[in-house]
Amino acid sequence: LKPTNGKKIIYLTFDDGPYKYTDQLLDILARHNVKVTFFVTNAYPEYAYDIKKEYEAGHAIGVHTYSHNYSQVYASDEAFWDDFNKMQDVIKQQTGKKTDICRFPGGGSNTVSAKYCYGLMTRLADELTAKGYSYFDWNVLSGDAGETKDSMQILARMEKGVTQNERSIILCHDIHPFTVNAIDSFLTWAQSNGYEFKTLKNGDFAAHQRINN
C-alpha cells in the first residue's frame, strides 16, 4: 500500500441494495462529488437499474450476494459460487462488465456459515484470491446493521470511527432510510475536516477481519 502522506482516507461502502432509498443516496453523493463502493444484491430485482446508475456515476460495484439467504449461500462451496456467479451476471447486464471486488454476506469473519458448512470461509477466501478477486471487510461500523435506527447515532459513530484510522472502510446499508438520512451531514463534516473519499479497488486496503470458519 502506498503511504497516505498524512491524508485520512474514507472508503464509504453500502451493502444489500439497491433499494428504494438508493436514488436519494445517489443524489446526495453527486451533490458532494463523492464516489463510494456498492456491494450489491438481487434481493430487490425491481431496483436492479440502480446498479447501472451507480456505475455510470463513477461508483465502484462489487458482488455482495444474489440471494442474501445465508442458508443458501453458505450451504457448500458450489452453492456460494453459484450465488456469486448469478450476481456477476446481473452486474454485467447492468454495467457491461463483471467486477473483481466483493464482500461476503456477513463479512469474512462471519460465524453463521459454520452452521451450514465447516471451514467454508477459509476455503472461499483462498479461492477468491486465487481467482483474482479482492474481498473487503470493514474497520468502521455505522451501527445500521441492527444496533440503531437513529440517524444522529449513525452520524456520531461514523465520525468517531474515522478519526481512529488512517484508512477507514465504513460499513453502511443503503436499504435503510435512517442511514441514507445521515450521509449528507457526514459528507459535509468529513469534507470540511480534510478527509478524502475513495472507491475500493482490487488489491486495495481491505480491512480483513479474522476468519472464524
Contacts in CASP RR format, 6 or more apart in sequence:
PFRMAT RR
TARGET T0000
AUTHOR 0000-0000-0000
METHOD contacts of the structure
MODEL  1
LKPTNGKKIIYLTFDDGPYKYTDQLLDILARHNVKVTFFVTNAYPEYAYD
IKKEYEAGHAIGVHTYSHNYSQVYASDEAFWDDFNKMQDVIKQQTGKKTD
ICRFPGGGSNTVSAKYCYGLMTRLADELTAKGYSYFDWNVLSGDAGETKD
SMQILARMEKGVTQNERSIILCHDIHPFTVNAIDSFLTWAQSNGYEFKTL
KNGDFAAHQRINN
1 204 0 8 1.000
1 205 0 8 1.000
4 166 0 8 1.000
4 167 0 8 1.000
6 166 0 8 1.000
7 194 0 8 1.000
7 196 0 8 1.000
8 162 0 8 1.000
8 165 0 8 1.000
8 166 0 8 1.000
8 167 0 8 1.000
8 168 0 8 1.000
8 194 0 8 1.000
8 195 0 8 1.000
8 196 0 8 1.000
9 166 0 8 1.000
9 167 0 8 1.000
9 168 0 8 1.000
9 195 0 8 1.000
9 196 0 8 1.000
9 197 0 8 1.000
9 198 0 8 1.000
10 162 0 8 1.000
10 168 0 8 1.000
10 170 0 8 1.000
10 190 0 8 1.000
10 195 0 8 1.000
10 196 0 8 1.000
10 197 0 8 1.000
10 198 0 8 1.000
11 36 0 8 1.000
11 37 0 8 1.000
11 167 0 8 1.000
11 168 0 8 1.000
11 169 0 8 1.000
11 170 0 8 1.000
11 197 0 8 1.000
11 198 0 8 1.000
11 199 0 8 1.000
11 200 0 8 1.000
11 204 0 8 1.000
11 205 0 8 1.000
12 34 0 8 1.000
12 36 0 8 1.000
12 37 0 8 1.000
12 170 0 8 1.000
12 172 0 8 1.000
12 183 0 8 1.000
12 197 0 8 1.000
13 36 0 8 1.000
13 37 0 8 1.000
13 38 0 8 1.000
13 39 0 8 1.000
13 103 0 8 1.000
13 136 0 8 1.000
13 138 0 8 1.000
13 169 0 8 1.000
13 170 0 8 1.000
13 171 0 8 1.000
13 172 0 8 1.000
13 200 0 8 1.000
14 25 0 8 1.000
14 36 0 8 1.000
14 37 0 8 1.000
14 38 0 8 1.000
14 39 0 8 1.000
14 172 0 8 1.000
14 173 0 8 1.000
14 174 0 8 1.000
15 39 0 8 1.000
15 41 0 8 1.000
15 64 0 8 1.000
15 103 0 8 1.000
15 171 0 8 1.000
15 172 0 8 1.000
15 173 0 8 1.000
15 174 0 8 1.000
16 39 0 8 1.000
16 41 0 8 1.000
16 43 0 8 1.000
16 64 0 8 1.000
16 68 0 8 1.000
16 173 0 8 1.000
16 174 0 8 1.000
16 175 0 8 1.000
17 38 0 8 1.000
17 40 0 8 1.000
17 41 0 8 1.000
17 43 0 8 1.000
17 44 0 8 1.000
17 47 0 8 1.000
17 50 0 8 1.000
17 64 0 8 1.000
17 173 0 8 1.000
17 174 0 8 1.000
17 175 0 8 1.000
18 38 0 8 1.000
18 40 0 8 1.000
18 44 0 8 1.000
18 47 0 8 1.000
18 48 0 8 1.000
18 50 0 8 1.000
18 51 0 8 1.000
18 54 0 8 1.000
18 174 0 8 1.000
19 43 0 8 1.000
19 44 0 8 1.000
19 47 0 8 1.000
19 174 0 8 1.000
19 175 0 8 1.000
20 44 0 8 1.000
20 47 0 8 1.000
21 174 0 8 1.000
21 175 0 8 1.000
21 176 0 8 1.000
21 177 0 8 1.000
21 179 0 8 1.000
21 180 0 8 1.000
22 47 0 8 1.000
22 50 0 8 1.000
22 53 0 8 1.000
22 54 0 8 1.000
22 174 0 8 1.000
23 50 0 8 1.000
23 53 0 8 1.000
24 180 0 8 1.000
25 174 0 8 1.000
25 180 0 8 1.000
25 183 0 8 1.000
26 50 0 8 1.000
26 53 0 8 1.000
26 54 0 8 1.000
26 57 0 8 1.000
28 180 0 8 1.000
28 183 0 8 1.000
28 184 0 8 1.000
28 187 0 8 1.000
29 35 0 8 1.000
29 36 0 8 1.000
29 57 0 8 1.000
29 59 0 8 1.000
29 183 0 8 1.000
29 187 0 8 1.000
30 57 0 8 1.000
31 184 0 8 1.000
32 184 0 8 1.000
32 187 0 8 1.000
32 188 0 8 1.000
32 191 0 8 1.000
34 187 0 8 1.000
34 191 0 8 1.000
34 197 0 8 1.000
35 57 0 8 1.000
35 58 0 8 1.000
35 59 0 8 1.000
35 60 0 8 1.000
35 197 0 8 1.000
35 198 0 8 1.000
35 199 0 8 1.000
36 59 0 8 1.000
36 60 0 8 1.000
36 197 0 8 1.000
36 199 0 8 1.000
37 59 0 8 1.000
37 60 0 8 1.000
37 61 0 8 1.000
37 62 0 8 1.000
37 101 0 8 1.000
37 136 0 8 1.000
37 199 0 8 1.000
37 200 0 8 1.000
38 51 0 8 1.000
38 54 0 8 1.000
38 59 0 8 1.000
38 60 0 8 1.000
38 61 0 8 1.000
38 62 0 8 1.000
38 174 0 8 1.000
39 62 0 8 1.000
39 63 0 8 1.000
39 64 0 8 1.000
39 102 0 8 1.000
39 103 0 8 1.000
39 136 0 8 1.000
40 51 0 8 1.000
40 54 0 8 1.000
40 61 0 8 1.000
40 62 0 8 1.000
40 63 0 8 1.000
40 64 0 8 1.000
40 87 0 8 1.000
40 90 0 8 1.000
40 91 0 8 1.000
41 64 0 8 1.000
41 65 0 8 1.000
41 66 0 8 1.000
41 67 0 8 1.000
41 68 0 8 1.000
41 87 0 8 1.000
42 48 0 8 1.000
42 66 0 8 1.000
42 67 0 8 1.000
42 86 0 8 1.000
42 87 0 8 1.000
42 90 0 8 1.000
43 67 0 8 1.000
43 68 0 8 1.000
43 175 0 8 1.000
44 175 0 8 1.000
48 90 0 8 1.000
48 93 0 8 1.000
48 94 0 8 1.000
49 94 0 8 1.000
51 61 0 8 1.000
51 90 0 8 1.000
51 91 0 8 1.000
51 94 0 8 1.000
51 95 0 8 1.000
52 94 0 8 1.000
52 95 0 8 1.000
54 61 0 8 1.000
55 61 0 8 1.000
55 94 0 8 1.000
55 95 0 8 1.000
58 199 0 8 1.000
59 199 0 8 1.000
60 99 0 8 1.000
60 101 0 8 1.000
60 199 0 8 1.000
60 200 0 8 1.000
60 201 0 8 1.000
61 91 0 8 1.000
61 95 0 8 1.000
61 99 0 8 1.000
62 91 0 8 1.000
62 99 0 8 1.000
62 101 0 8 1.000
62 102 0 8 1.000
62 103 0 8 1.000
63 84 0 8 1.000
63 87 0 8 1.000
63 88 0 8 1.000
63 91 0 8 1.000
63 99 0 8 1.000
63 101 0 8 1.000
63 102 0 8 1.000
63 103 0 8 1.000
64 87 0 8 1.000
64 102 0 8 1.000
64 103 0 8 1.000
64 105 0 8 1.000
65 73 0 8 1.000
65 83 0 8 1.000
65 84 0 8 1.000
65 87 0 8 1.000
65 105 0 8 1.000
66 83 0 8 1.000
66 84 0 8 1.000
66 86 0 8 1.000
66 87 0 8 1.000
66 90 0 8 1.000
67 73 0 8 1.000
67 83 0 8 1.000
68 105 0 8 1.000
70 105 0 8 1.000
70 106 0 8 1.000
70 112 0 8 1.000
70 113 0 8 1.000
70 115 0 8 1.000
70 116 0 8 1.000
71 115 0 8 1.000
71 116 0 8 1.000
72 79 0 8 1.000
72 83 0 8 1.000
73 79 0 8 1.000
73 80 0 8 1.000
73 83 0 8 1.000
73 105 0 8 1.000
74 80 0 8 1.000
74 105 0 8 1.000
74 112 0 8 1.000
74 113 0 8 1.000
74 115 0 8 1.000
74 116 0 8 1.000
74 117 0 8 1.000
74 120 0 8 1.000
75 116 0 8 1.000
75 117 0 8 1.000
76 116 0 8 1.000
76 117 0 8 1.000
76 120 0 8 1.000
77 117 0 8 1.000
77 120 0 8 1.000
77 123 0 8 1.000
77 124 0 8 1.000
77 127 0 8 1.000
80 120 0 8 1.000
80 124 0 8 1.000
84 102 0 8 1.000
88 98 0 8 1.000
88 99 0 8 1.000
91 97 0 8 1.000
91 98 0 8 1.000
91 99 0 8 1.000
92 98 0 8 1.000
100 132 0 8 1.000
100 133 0 8 1.000
100 134 0 8 1.000
100 202 0 8 1.000
101 133 0 8 1.000
101 134 0 8 1.000
101 135 0 8 1.000
101 136 0 8 1.000
101 200 0 8 1.000
101 201 0 8 1.000
101 202 0 8 1.000
102 128 0 8 1.000
102 133 0 8 1.000
102 134 0 8 1.000
102 135 0 8 1.000
102 136 0 8 1.000
103 135 0 8 1.000
103 136 0 8 1.000
103 137 0 8 1.000
104 110 0 8 1.000
104 121 0 8 1.000
104 124 0 8 1.000
104 135 0 8 1.000
106 112 0 8 1.000
107 137 0 8 1.000
107 209 0 8 1.000
108 121 0 8 1.000
108 125 0 8 1.000
108 135 0 8 1.000
108 137 0 8 1.000
108 208 0 8 1.000
108 209 0 8 1.000
108 211 0 8 1.000
109 121 0 8 1.000
109 137 0 8 1.000
109 209 0 8 1.000
109 210 0 8 1.000
109 211 0 8 1.000
109 212 0 8 1.000
110 121 0 8 1.000
110 212 0 8 1.000
110 213 0 8 1.000
111 212 0 8 1.000
111 213 0 8 1.000
113 119 0 8 1.000
113 120 0 8 1.000
113 121 0 8 1.000
113 213 0 8 1.000
114 120 0 8 1.000
114 212 0 8 1.000
114 213 0 8 1.000
118 213 0 8 1.000
119 213 0 8 1.000
120 213 0 8 1.000
121 211 0 8 1.000
121 212 0 8 1.000
121 213 0 8 1.000
122 211 0 8 1.000
122 213 0 8 1.000
125 135 0 8 1.000
125 211 0 8 1.000
128 134 0 8 1.000
128 135 0 8 1.000
129 135 0 8 1.000
132 202 0 8 1.000
133 202 0 8 1.000
134 200 0 8 1.000
134 201 0 8 1.000
134 202 0 8 1.000
134 203 0 8 1.000
134 204 0 8 1.000
134 206 0 8 1.000
135 206 0 8 1.000
135 208 0 8 1.000
136 169 0 8 1.000
136 200 0 8 1.000
136 204 0 8 1.000
136 206 0 8 1.000
136 207 0 8 1.000
137 169 0 8 1.000
137 206 0 8 1.000
137 207 0 8 1.000
137 208 0 8 1.000
137 209 0 8 1.000
138 169 0 8 1.000
138 170 0 8 1.000
138 171 0 8 1.000
138 207 0 8 1.000
139 165 0 8 1.000
139 167 0 8 1.000
139 168 0 8 1.000
139 169 0 8 1.000
139 207 0 8 1.000
140 157 0 8 1.000
140 158 0 8 1.000
140 161 0 8 1.000
140 162 0 8 1.000
140 164 0 8 1.000
140 165 0 8 1.000
140 168 0 8 1.000
140 169 0 8 1.000
140 170 0 8 1.000
140 171 0 8 1.000
141 147 0 8 1.000
141 157 0 8 1.000
141 170 0 8 1.000
141 171 0 8 1.000
142 154 0 8 1.000
142 157 0 8 1.000
142 158 0 8 1.000
142 170 0 8 1.000
142 171 0 8 1.000
142 172 0 8 1.000
142 173 0 8 1.000
142 179 0 8 1.000
142 182 0 8 1.000
143 153 0 8 1.000
143 154 0 8 1.000
143 157 0 8 1.000
143 171 0 8 1.000
144 154 0 8 1.000
144 172 0 8 1.000
144 173 0 8 1.000
144 176 0 8 1.000
144 178 0 8 1.000
144 179 0 8 1.000
145 171 0 8 1.000
145 173 0 8 1.000
148 154 0 8 1.000
148 157 0 8 1.000
148 178 0 8 1.000
149 176 0 8 1.000
149 178 0 8 1.000
150 178 0 8 1.000
151 178 0 8 1.000
151 179 0 8 1.000
151 181 0 8 1.000
151 182 0 8 1.000
152 182 0 8 1.000
154 172 0 8 1.000
154 178 0 8 1.000
154 179 0 8 1.000
154 182 0 8 1.000
155 182 0 8 1.000
155 185 0 8 1.000
155 186 0 8 1.000
155 189 0 8 1.000
158 170 0 8 1.000
158 182 0 8 1.000
158 186 0 8 1.000
159 186 0 8 1.000
159 189 0 8 1.000
159 190 0 8 1.000
161 168 0 8 1.000
161 170 0 8 1.000
162 168 0 8 1.000
162 170 0 8 1.000
162 190 0 8 1.000
162 195 0 8 1.000
167 205 0 8 1.000
167 207 0 8 1.000
169 200 0 8 1.000
169 205 0 8 1.000
169 206 0 8 1.000
169 207 0 8 1.000
172 179 0 8 1.000
172 183 0 8 1.000
173 179 0 8 1.000
174 180 0 8 1.000
187 197 0 8 1.000
190 197 0 8 1.000
200 206 0 8 1.000
END
